[in-house]
Amino acid sequence: MSFREIFKKIKKNKNFMYGVPFLILMVAGSFGLQKFSELRYKYSRHQTVTPEEMELVGVNMKKPEDVTIESEFEKIKKLDIENWENIRGPRPWEENVD
């Protein structure tokens, strides 16, 4: 058998026709995504904000030990959730009529 006959036989095989391009796409896509995510984290400008900087802007932050799940649960327990009124918000296309 010559190389051409073997290639024609392989070329007619559906696993070769659809499987190999799929595997190439998956492997190449993996490397491509790796490069894009590397750029994302390399050039991100994520900086932490200190409470002192927040006070300069005008935001008063509570200390982490002041806010606990138990204290927030107690605040929610005090709310009256039985008596409420559904208020429809204005739509962007409606005029703001009071």
Secondary structure, DSSP 8 states (H G I E B T S, - for coil): --HHHHHHHHHH-HIIIIIHHHHHHHHHHHHHHHHHHHHHHHS-------HHHHHHHT-----TTT--HHHHHHHHHHS--SS--------TTS----
